[in-house]
């Protein structure tokens, strides 16, 4: 048995873990980063980056199909799964190499192996013990399933879907949240018949209802079938197909079933509870500054209740590293963390939905405005529909920004600034949005809420 001592020991090398490692090293701390797979975690290797590469390939396919509408002669001869896979893996490999270089340059010790908390501030990896003045738990998440629904064969999670070496002719997707609608968008662009099964009444049910309904309309136009408000009952499979039965007796068959019902915290059998860490439904309980119930043990990312987003993990990892170093970074409320769903059209939001704002402040105190992208020149040029919705307090600040349309994810940072800085529409209205850009649509909404609409009645 060999003992090692560091200022900071981090269990998990995903978004939150490696962000904490980089920032702590920058602040002069000695850091051990323990990762059982590859630094970068799910986001880099099996999540954000490879899925967005797939979505870009899908966008290219759709652009080729629609090329004649802009006077370009082009023909889509087909989708080459091997070529798409090589493109996707190339992107991941390049980003991984860059991250490895950053970690090495900061002098961070990377420990390859499966770690387990062994006492309050010690992580065991095989026969080695890594003790830190502080420990950060950043073990990430896993793809959930439903009781009685076995993953395997033609029943896939997103991880297996990424590695498919074929384009399905027909696919069922269980779950209409972020992962479900993104894969629906990809497979439809690649030519598959897609059906989404969502137990709740709307797609992306955590978003403002205007975005949910708008996405449903856009998906219907794309030929994506939706079964909403009816629960899953069971699934059976053969060598060539999978059949899903819903609670109302409806049966649906396809080549594959993608299970996209969310992600759970990866905390089981890691020694957390034995070390005295307070847990709740598998998540690690922390205070607002991300301290656990055990002194000098912190938690970040998907194992902390809240939004399961890579950039939330980055933010939390950086904040914890700074607190350990004696700094006092601000606590960022969950409502100020932007969300983007990268289907076509994209969905992006920050702050309160209109319904959430009314529930919190009362209907008389809330004002909302929607601007249709049909009035935006750049959106017309790139061929996207959608909307911008801004929610404010009456005579008060902007408290929610909600966007639907291709490429609108690039606009959400302005929405985040408006919400986080408690800006009034009257503060933003004098600022100029470059023409022609999609950002003008957001500017139009601010203008309207300030009482001086320009391109809207």
C-alpha positions as CSV (number, residue, x, y, z in Angstrom):
1,X,0.0,0.0,0.0
2,X,1.3,3.4,-1.0
3,X,0.1,6.7,0.5
4,X,0.0,9.9,-1.5
5,X,-0.7,13.4,-0.1
6,X,-2.0,16.4,-2.1
7,X,-3.7,19.7,-1.3
8,X,-6.7,18.6,-3.4
9,X,-7.9,15.1,-4.4
10,X,-10.7,15.0,-7.0
11,X,-12.7,11.9,-7.6
12,X,-13.9,12.1,-11.2
13,X,-12.4,13.8,-14.2
14,X,-15.5,15.0,-16.1
15,X,-16.6,18.6,-16.5
16,X,-16.8,19.6,-12.9
17,X,-13.7,17.6,-11.8
18,X,-11.3,18.8,-14.4
19,X,-12.5,22.4,-14.1
20,X,-11.8,22.2,-10.3
21,X,-8.4,20.6,-11.0
22,X,-7.3,23.3,-13.6
23,X,-8.4,26.2,-11.4
24,X,-6.9,24.8,-8.2
25,X,-3.6,24.2,-9.9
26,X,-3.7,27.7,-11.3
27,X,-4.1,28.9,-7.7
28,X,-1.0,27.0,-6.6
29,X,-2.5,23.8,-5.2
30,X,-1.1,20.3,-5.7
31,X,-3.9,18.3,-7.3
32,X,-4.6,14.6,-7.9
33,X,-7.3,13.9,-10.4
34,X,-8.7,10.4,-10.3
35,X,-10.6,9.1,-13.3
36,X,-11.5,5.5,-14.2
37,X,-12.0,6.2,-17.9
38,X,-10.7,9.3,-19.7
39,X,-10.4,12.8,-18.5
40,X,-13.3,14.8,-19.9
41,X,-15.9,12.3,-18.8
42,X,-19.3,11.8,-20.3
43,X,-19.5,15.3,-21.8
44,X,-16.4,15.0,-24.0
45,X,-16.5,11.3,-24.8
46,X,-20.1,10.1,-24.8
47,X,-22.3,13.2,-24.4
48,X,-22.1,16.9,-25.3
49,X,-19.3,16.9,-27.9
50,X,-20.1,13.7,-29.9
51,X,-23.8,14.4,-30.0
52,X,-23.3,17.9,-31.2
53,X,-21.0,16.6,-33.9
54,X,-23.8,14.3,-34.9
55,X,-26.2,17.2,-34.9
56,X,-23.9,19.2,-37.2
57,X,-23.7,16.3,-39.6
58,X,-27.5,16.2,-39.6
59,X,-27.7,19.9,-40.3
60,X,-25.4,19.5,-43.3
61,X,-27.7,16.7,-44.6
62,X,-30.7,18.9,-44.3
63,X,-28.9,21.8,-45.9
64,X,-28.1,19.6,-48.9
65,X,-31.7,18.5,-49.2
66,X,-32.9,22.1,-49.2
67,X,-30.1,23.5,-51.4
68,X,-32.4,24.0,-54.4
69,X,-34.5,26.5,-52.4
70,X,-31.5,28.9,-52.4
71,X,-30.5,28.2,-56.0
72,X,-27.8,25.6,-55.4
73,X,-27.8,22.4,-57.3
74,X,-26.8,19.6,-54.9
75,X,-28.0,16.0,-54.3
76,X,-27.8,14.0,-51.1
77,X,-26.6,10.6,-52.2
78,X,-26.9,9.1,-48.7
79,X,-25.5,9.0,-45.2
80,X,-22.2,7.2,-44.6
81,X,-22.3,5.9,-41.0
82,X,-18.6,5.1,-41.0
83,X,-17.7,8.6,-42.3
84,X,-20.0,10.3,-39.7
85,X,-18.4,8.2,-37.0
86,X,-14.9,9.1,-38.1
87,X,-15.8,12.8,-38.2
88,X,-17.3,12.6,-34.7
89,X,-14.4,10.6,-33.2
90,X,-12.0,13.0,-34.8
91,X,-13.6,16.0,-33.0
92,X,-13.5,14.1,-29.7
93,X,-9.9,13.0,-30.1
94,X,-8.8,16.6,-30.9
95,X,-10.6,18.0,-27.8
96,X,-9.3,15.2,-25.6
97,X,-5.7,15.8,-26.7
98,X,-6.1,19.5,-26.0
99,X,-7.5,18.8,-22.5
100,X,-4.6,16.4,-21.8
101,X,-2.2,19.1,-22.7
102,X,-3.8,21.6,-20.4
103,X,-3.9,19.2,-17.5
104,X,-0.2,18.3,-18.0
105,X,0.8,21.9,-18.4
106,X,-0.8,22.7,-15.0
107,X,1.2,20.0,-13.2
108,X,-1.9,18.0,-12.3
109,X,-1.3,14.3,-11.3
110,X,-3.8,12.1,-13.2
111,X,-4.5,8.8,-11.6
112,X,-6.0,6.2,-13.9
113,X,-8.3,3.8,-12.0
114,X,-11.5,3.4,-10.1
115,X,-11.6,5.4,-6.9
116,X,-13.6,4.9,-3.8
117,X,-13.9,7.2,-0.8
118,X,-12.0,5.5,2.1
119,X,-12.5,7.7,5.1
120,X,-13.2,11.4,5.2
121,X,-10.5,12.8,3.0
122,X,-8.9,9.8,1.4
123,X,-9.6,8.1,-1.9
124,X,-8.5,4.5,-2.5
125,X,-7.4,3.4,-6.0
126,X,-6.4,-0.2,-5.9
127,X,-3.8,-0.5,-3.2
128,X,-2.9,3.2,-3.3
129,X,-4.4,5.9,-0.9
130,X,-4.7,9.5,-2.0
131,X,-5.3,11.9,0.9
132,X,-6.2,15.6,0.3
133,X,-6.4,18.6,2.6
134,X,-9.7,18.8,0.7
135,X,-11.5,16.3,-1.5
136,X,-13.9,17.1,-4.3
137,X,-16.5,14.5,-5.4
138,X,-17.3,14.8,-9.1
139,X,-18.4,11.3,-10.2
140,X,-21.0,12.4,-12.7
141,X,-24.1,10.6,-13.9
142,X,-25.4,7.5,-15.8
143,X,-28.3,6.9,-18.2
144,X,-31.4,5.9,-16.3
145,X,-33.9,3.3,-17.4
146,X,-37.4,2.4,-16.1
147,X,-38.3,-0.5,-13.9
148,X,-38.5,-3.7,-15.9
149,X,-36.9,-2.2,-19.0
150,X,-33.7,-4.0,-19.7
151,X,-31.0,-2.2,-21.7
152,X,-29.4,-4.4,-24.4
153,X,-29.9,-5.7,-27.9
154,X,-32.2,-3.3,-29.7
155,X,-33.0,-1.3,-26.6
156,X,-30.4,1.4,-26.3
157,X,-29.2,4.4,-24.1
158,X,-27.6,7.4,-25.7
159,X,-24.1,5.8,-25.2
160,X,-25.1,2.8,-27.4
161,X,-26.9,5.0,-29.8
162,X,-23.7,7.0,-30.5
163,X,-21.9,3.8,-31.5
164,X,-24.5,2.4,-33.9
165,X,-22.9,1.5,-37.2
166,X,-26.1,1.9,-39.1
167,X,-28.9,4.4,-39.7
168,X,-32.1,2.9,-38.4
169,X,-35.1,2.9,-40.8
170,X,-37.5,3.2,-37.9
171,X,-36.7,4.3,-34.3
172,X,-38.7,4.8,-31.1
173,X,-37.5,7.3,-28.5
174,X,-38.8,7.0,-24.9
175,X,-38.5,10.4,-23.4
176,X,-39.1,13.9,-25.0
177,X,-36.5,15.8,-23.0
178,X,-33.2,17.1,-24.1
179,X,-31.5,13.8,-25.1
180,X,-34.7,12.4,-26.8
181,X,-35.4,15.4,-29.0
182,X,-31.7,15.8,-30.0
183,X,-31.5,12.2,-31.2
184,X,-34.9,12.5,-32.9
185,X,-33.5,15.5,-34.8
186,X,-30.4,13.6,-35.9
187,X,-32.1,10.4,-37.0
188,X,-34.9,12.2,-38.8
189,X,-32.3,14.3,-40.8
190,X,-30.5,11.0,-41.6
191,X,-33.8,9.6,-43.1
192,X,-35.3,7.5,-40.3
193,X,-38.9,7.4,-39.3
194,X,-38.9,8.7,-35.7
195,X,-41.6,8.4,-33.0
196,X,-41.1,10.1,-29.6
197,X,-43.0,8.7,-26.6
198,X,-43.4,11.2,-23.8
199,X,-45.5,10.5,-20.7
200,X,-46.1,14.2,-20.0
201,X,-48.2,16.4,-22.2
202,X,-45.4,18.2,-24.0
203,X,-41.9,17.8,-25.4
204,X,-39.1,19.5,-23.4
205,X,-41.6,19.8,-20.5
206,X,-39.2,21.8,-18.3
207,X,-39.2,24.7,-20.8
208,X,-41.7,27.5,-21.3
209,X,-44.9,26.2,-22.8
210,X,-44.5,28.5,-25.8
211,X,-41.2,26.7,-26.7
212,X,-42.6,23.3,-26.1
213,X,-45.6,23.9,-28.4
214,X,-43.4,25.6,-31.0
215,X,-41.0,22.6,-31.0
216,X,-43.9,20.2,-31.4
217,X,-45.2,22.1,-34.4
218,X,-41.7,22.2,-36.0
219,X,-41.2,18.5,-35.4
220,X,-44.6,17.6,-37.0
221,X,-43.5,19.6,-40.0
222,X,-40.3,17.6,-40.1
223,X,-42.4,14.3,-40.0
224,X,-41.4,13.4,-36.4
225,X,-44.3,11.6,-34.8
226,X,-45.1,12.3,-31.2
227,X,-47.1,10.3,-28.6
228,X,-47.7,12.7,-25.7
229,X,-49.4,12.2,-22.4
230,X,-49.5,8.4,-22.5
231,X,-47.2,6.4,-20.3
232,X,-44.9,3.5,-21.3
233,X,-46.0,0.1,-20.2
234,X,-43.6,-2.5,-21.6
235,X,-41.1,-3.4,-24.4
236,X,-40.2,-6.6,-26.1
237,X,-37.7,-7.3,-28.7
238,X,-36.7,-9.9,-31.3
239,X,-33.6,-10.3,-33.4
240,X,-35.0,-7.7,-35.9
241,X,-37.3,-5.4,-34.1
242,X,-38.5,-3.9,-30.8
243,X,-42.2,-3.4,-29.8
244,X,-43.4,-0.9,-27.2
245,X,-46.8,-1.1,-25.5
246,X,-48.3,2.0,-24.0
247,X,-50.7,2.0,-21.0
248,X,-53.6,2.7,-23.4
249,X,-52.8,-0.5,-25.3
250,X,-51.2,1.1,-28.3
251,X,-48.3,-0.9,-29.8
252,X,-45.4,0.7,-31.7
253,X,-42.7,-1.2,-33.5
254,X,-39.3,-0.1,-34.8
255,X,-35.7,-1.2,-35.4
256,X,-34.5,0.3,-32.2
257,X,-35.8,1.8,-28.9
258,X,-33.7,4.7,-27.4
259,X,-34.3,5.1,-23.7
260,X,-33.9,8.8,-22.9
261,X,-35.6,9.2,-19.6
262,X,-32.9,11.2,-17.9
263,X,-29.7,10.6,-16.0
264,X,-29.1,9.5,-12.4
265,X,-26.2,10.4,-10.0
266,X,-23.3,8.0,-10.2
267,X,-22.7,7.6,-6.4
268,X,-23.5,4.0,-5.7
269,X,-20.9,1.8,-4.0
270,X,-18.3,4.6,-3.9
271,X,-18.1,4.8,-0.1
272,X,-19.9,8.1,0.3
273,X,-22.4,7.1,2.9
274,X,-19.8,5.1,4.8
275,X,-17.7,8.2,5.0
276,X,-20.6,10.1,6.6
277,X,-21.7,12.0,3.4
278,X,-25.4,13.0,3.6
279,X,-27.3,11.6,0.6
280,X,-30.8,12.1,-0.7
281,X,-32.2,9.8,-3.5
282,X,-28.6,9.0,-4.6
283,X,-27.6,12.7,-4.8
284,X,-25.0,14.3,-2.5
285,X,-26.5,16.9,-0.2
286,X,-24.5,20.2,-0.1
287,X,-24.9,23.6,1.2
288,X,-25.1,26.5,-1.3
289,X,-21.3,26.7,-1.5
290,X,-21.1,23.0,-2.3
291,X,-19.8,21.7,1.0
292,X,-21.0,18.3,2.0
293,X,-21.9,17.2,5.5
294,X,-18.2,16.2,6.0
295,X,-15.7,19.0,6.6
296,X,-13.3,19.6,3.7
297,X,-15.3,17.3,1.3
298,X,-17.1,19.1,-1.5
299,X,-19.3,17.9,-4.4
300,X,-19.9,19.3,-7.9
301,X,-21.7,18.5,-11.1
302,X,-24.4,15.9,-11.8
303,X,-24.3,14.4,-8.3
304,X,-25.5,17.6,-6.8
305,X,-29.3,18.1,-7.1
306,X,-30.2,20.5,-9.9
307,X,-29.6,21.0,-13.6
308,X,-27.4,18.3,-15.1
309,X,-25.4,20.5,-17.4
310,X,-21.7,20.4,-18.3
311,X,-21.4,24.2,-17.9
312,X,-23.0,24.0,-14.5
313,X,-20.3,21.5,-13.6
314,X,-17.6,23.8,-14.9
315,X,-19.0,26.7,-12.9
316,X,-19.2,24.6,-9.7
317,X,-15.7,23.1,-10.1
318,X,-14.1,26.5,-10.5
319,X,-16.1,28.0,-7.6
320,X,-15.1,25.1,-5.2
321,X,-11.4,25.4,-6.2
322,X,-11.5,29.1,-5.4
323,X,-13.3,28.6,-2.1
324,X,-10.6,26.1,-1.1
325,X,-8.0,28.7,-2.0
326,X,-9.6,31.2,0.3
327,X,-11.5,33.2,-2.3
328,X,-15.2,34.1,-2.2
329,X,-16.8,33.5,-5.6
330,X,-20.4,34.4,-6.0
331,X,-23.1,31.8,-5.7
332,X,-24.9,31.6,-9.1
333,X,-28.6,30.6,-8.7
334,X,-29.9,27.7,-10.9
335,X,-32.3,30.1,-12.6
336,X,-29.3,32.1,-14.0
337,X,-27.7,29.1,-15.7
338,X,-28.6,29.0,-19.4
339,X,-30.0,25.8,-21.0
340,X,-29.7,24.8,-24.7
341,X,-31.2,21.9,-26.5
342,X,-29.5,21.4,-29.8
343,X,-32.2,19.9,-31.9
344,X,-33.5,21.6,-35.0
345,X,-34.9,24.1,-34.2
346,X,-32.9,24.8,-31.1
347,X,-34.4,25.6,-27.7
348,X,-32.6,27.9,-25.4
349,X,-33.6,29.5,-22.1
350,X,-32.6,31.2,-18.9
351,X,-34.5,32.4,-15.9
352,X,-38.2,31.8,-15.1
353,X,-40.8,30.6,-17.5
354,X,-44.0,32.7,-17.7
355,X,-45.8,30.1,-15.6
356,X,-43.0,29.9,-13.1
357,X,-42.9,33.7,-12.8
358,X,-46.7,33.9,-12.2
359,X,-46.5,31.2,-9.6
360,X,-43.7,33.1,-7.8
361,X,-44.9,36.7,-8.2
362,X,-48.6,36.6,-9.2
363,X,-50.2,37.2,-12.6
364,X,-50.6,40.9,-12.1
365,X,-46.9,41.4,-11.5
366,X,-45.7,39.6,-14.7
367,X,-45.5,40.8,-18.3
368,X,-44.4,38.6,-21.2
369,X,-43.8,39.3,-24.8
370,X,-43.3,37.0,-27.8
371,X,-41.6,38.0,-31.0
372,X,-41.9,35.7,-34.0
373,X,-38.7,35.0,-36.0
374,X,-40.7,35.5,-39.2
375,X,-40.0,39.1,-38.7
376,X,-36.3,38.7,-38.4
377,X,-34.2,39.0,-41.6
378,X,-31.4,36.7,-40.7
379,X,-33.8,34.0,-39.6
380,X,-35.6,34.3,-42.9
381,X,-32.2,34.0,-44.7
382,X,-31.2,30.8,-43.0
383,X,-34.7,29.4,-43.3
384,X,-35.7,29.0,-39.6
385,X,-38.9,29.8,-37.8
386,X,-39.4,30.1,-34.1
387,X,-39.8,32.8,-31.5
388,X,-38.2,34.9,-28.8
389,X,-40.1,35.2,-25.5
390,X,-39.1,37.6,-22.7
391,X,-40.6,37.6,-19.3
392,X,-40.3,40.7,-17.0
393,X,-41.8,41.9,-13.8
394,X,-44.2,44.8,-14.4
395,X,-42.1,48.0,-14.3
396,X,-39.2,45.7,-13.2
397,X,-36.3,43.6,-14.5
398,X,-36.2,40.8,-17.0
399,X,-36.6,37.5,-15.2
400,X,-36.8,35.0,-18.1
401,X,-35.6,34.7,-21.7
402,X,-36.8,31.8,-23.9
403,X,-35.7,31.2,-27.5
404,X,-36.8,28.7,-30.3
405,X,-35.1,28.6,-33.7
406,X,-32.0,27.3,-35.5
407,X,-28.8,28.8,-33.9
408,X,-30.5,30.6,-31.1
409,X,-28.3,28.8,-28.6
410,X,-25.7,31.4,-29.6
411,X,-28.0,34.2,-28.3
412,X,-28.7,32.9,-24.8
413,X,-25.7,34.6,-23.2
414,X,-27.3,38.0,-23.7
415,X,-30.4,36.6,-22.0
416,X,-28.2,35.4,-19.1
417,X,-26.7,38.8,-18.7
418,X,-30.1,40.5,-18.7
419,X,-31.5,38.1,-16.1
420,X,-28.4,37.9,-13.9
421,X,-27.8,41.7,-13.8
422,X,-31.6,42.3,-13.3
423,X,-31.7,44.6,-16.3
424,X,-34.9,46.4,-17.2
425,X,-36.0,46.3,-20.8
426,X,-35.7,50.0,-20.8
427,X,-31.9,49.6,-19.9
428,X,-31.4,47.3,-22.9
429,X,-33.6,49.0,-25.5
430,X,-31.1,51.8,-26.3
431,X,-28.4,49.3,-27.1
432,X,-28.0,48.4,-30.8
433,X,-28.2,44.9,-32.1
434,X,-26.2,44.5,-35.4
435,X,-28.2,44.1,-38.6
436,X,-28.9,41.6,-40.0
437,X,-28.5,39.2,-37.0
438,X,-30.8,36.9,-35.1
439,X,-29.9,38.9,-32.0
440,X,-32.2,41.7,-33.4
441,X,-35.1,39.5,-32.5
442,X,-34.1,39.6,-28.9
443,X,-33.7,43.3,-29.2
444,X,-37.2,43.6,-30.7
445,X,-38.6,41.9,-27.6
446,X,-36.8,44.2,-25.3
447,X,-38.0,47.2,-27.3
448,X,-41.6,46.0,-27.1
449,X,-41.4,45.5,-23.4
450,X,-39.9,49.0,-23.0
451,X,-43.0,50.4,-24.8
452,X,-41.5,51.2,-28.1
453,X,-41.8,48.3,-30.5
454,X,-40.1,48.8,-33.9
455,X,-40.8,45.9,-36.2
456,X,-43.9,44.7,-34.4
457,X,-47.3,46.1,-33.8
